[in-house]
Amino acid sequence: MAELPAIKKRMIEQGVDVIDVGAGDADFPPPEVAVTALNRALQDPAMSRYAFQLGLPAFREAAAAYMERRFGVTVDPYKELHPILGSKEGIAHLASAVLNPGDVAIVPVPGYAVYHGGTVLCDAEPYPYILTPQTDFLLELDEIPADVLKKAKLVYLNYPNNPTAAVAPRDYLERTIAACRKHDLLLAYDNPYCEITFDGYVAPSIFEIPGAMEVVVEFHSLSKSFCMTGWRLGWAVGRPDRIAALARVKNYIDTGAFLAVQAAGAEVLQQAERIAAGYAAKFKERRDGILPVLRANGFEVETPRATLYVWVPLPEGLASAAFQKRALEDVGVVTLPGSAFGAGADGFFRIALTVPTPRLIEATERLGKVLATV
């Protein structure tokens, strides 16, 4: 992923019509209310001061109000909730708060790179758990060897899932919470796609499951559901001692998100459901536009019920990195191969619904030409 922008830039300079469906960074503008609130906040000199770990009280309170309104979960905005610089930063630094050298963290593969990266930066050991379509891309703790579970301190989960778009049934969340309690595991539950859902599916907070507060830190973000990726703002929720530990780590690393951005985030969260529903409808339109074209071009793909991604299987024996290279060099389409999400995730590639439907269709037709020649 780090190399793709430079490759894309070089190809565009060479006159190639590149269609980028690789990064999960939608082309929709941020909410108008966010832009208005940011402009207003910028006029206040106090908003340019250090935020420190307290941040803007209005943002903490708006995030807590959203948790209660949306999920029926009541949290103390000052003891059980903490502002973060997007969920990626918070997830990485939670590992620093809870892992010691030699500890084990259970990492889903495919999965967001920060799960692995945050673990190894602590000199801890990632234990990869391969998510497969045979188990609906769910991570089952009871299938992990007992000696691994004995050493494990942390497990990462992400549903709705990036990159597979899988969703987690309530009974799965219940047995996962029970397993975490049994094995004394802390669960980092990454939930940035909870508002991008389709066909009547409503994604939960894991705190809707009884007992979750004892074993979970949940991460939310304004990046995906509200098309504010570059604003770098989110929040973590958990037990007071765990939130305090995360805050201590962050205190050595950053002095808080820009207060004006927190002011804008507070305004967005007051209208979160309405704003997110508008974006979700647009993502659904793109999903519904691309799926029949994918199938017509030889890709056997499931219909995702959430996220802004389509996880596309390749024919058996076709390496995803080789397919991605051909797609980029031969037809100018940027995708992400399964192998980019960890060893064991080969055989798939990810399409992000981040360009207008006609361009998605054009990209898919080009990818079909590549598939026909490999």
Beta strands, then each sheet from edge to edge (+ up, - down):
strand 1: 19-20
strand 2: 81-84
strand 3: 104-109
strand 4: 125-130
strand 5: 152-157
strand 6: 186-190
strand 7: 216-221
strand 8: 234-238
strand 9: 309-313
strand 10: 333-334
strand 11: 336-337
strand 12: 348-352
sheet 1: 1+ 10+
sheet 2: 2+ 8- 7+ 6+ 5+ 3+ 4+
sheet 3: 9+ 12- 11+
end
